[in-house]
Amino acid sequence: MSPYLDLPPFSAADFAAVEDQVAALLHTTADVIVTQGEALLPLEAAIRSAAHPGSTALNIVTGPYGQTFGGWLRDCGANVVDLAVPFDTAVTAGQVAEALAAHPEVDFVSLVHAEAATGNTNPVAEIAAVVRAHGALLMLDAVASVAAEPLLTDAWGVDLCVIGGQKAMGGPAGVSAVSVSARAWERITANPAAPRRSYLSLLDWKERWTDAGRTVLPHAPAQLEMLALGACLDRIEADGLPAVIARHGAASAAVRAGVRALGTLAPFVPDDAHAAPVATTLRTPAGLDAAALAAELRRLDPTLPVQAGGGALAAGMLRVNHYGPAASPGTVRATLTALATATGTDATSALKAAEAAWEAVGPSFG
Ligand SMILES: *Cc1c(COP(=O)(O)O)cnc(C)c1O
């Protein structure tokens, strides 16, 4: 084998073509910037570009990422109003409208669409309508929703939409992207605190890449990751985005139905309407440690995409990450079978329930 990374070159035109594919995936005609780092890079870049001393942000906290955003916003000197809801539910447009009415000075709203870590998802269309009426910029973390559920950036009026490739897209973790609306560019350009001559600078990308006609890359392309992202976008186009979304919805419905039939664990997010299609979180009963259960499940089947919840959720929450290639009947079946074995029950009724739930959403469980 050659000791060199033997890959075709990745040109500025290739880079621009991948950005255009991402724009199509996000249903946006806004500028899309592909950022060469994991999704935390464009999330931090978006916040630091838009927030400044004297601005007021409504930070909606429905899981751990909202807490991270609050820290960055405060670090930028913004006044931050946190709207937090329990992690096993969704925030409502009514709650957002109330918070905006109580704080008319809010000019920036940060929201996570789906939360892979806690398994909930938020009604972005309704929330975005409220934010649009108020006039604030809306930043959406769509890392865990893109390709798992509808994401209509322009139709909803999302100003900064951030995605990563490694969840439902089934692609690389080392590149990510953000779409930037004309409204957002106006505000960012007018922000004296927005990063310049920095890896976190969206304005640098705008000036040196987007507005310059996308002919000369400002940095060496992350060739391996960009090839992987391009290949993953090609695959989504070939499968059809609606089919990819249906696979994730079917996996979520099937795992939830199967687990309810098994009876020992319960969906952490009780309301199906608030459940993220990207991953299903499960509450373990008292006395059943989730980290020990995850280890036992992986011992039974090392291919299972299961893990214990993060931080304070480690003891009581099991995560089933049925995204990308794992949004499949095989993963659902294997997970329920192992769960039945580990908890000393029979899988038959759970597999039947999962099949019915899958086929109510997706094509065939076969
Ligand atoms: C996974 C995830 C991220 C983090 O993405 P990285 O690429 O690991 O930085 C951010 N937000 C949400 C909602 C996620 O699920």
The ligand as an ORCA input file, in Angstrom:
! r2SCAN-3c Opt
* xyz 0 1
  C     -24.144     15.807     17.886
  C     -24.660     17.171     18.099
  C     -23.834     18.306     18.076
  C     -22.354     18.223     18.044
  O     -21.839     17.999     16.858
  P     -20.266     17.793     16.773
  O     -20.066     17.549     15.340
  O     -19.935     16.640     17.663
  O     -19.638     19.058     17.230
  C     -24.402     19.552     18.223
  N     -25.711     19.693     18.418
  C     -26.534     18.644     18.469
  C     -27.980     18.871     18.706
  C     -26.043     17.344     18.328
  O     -26.855     16.303     18.420
*
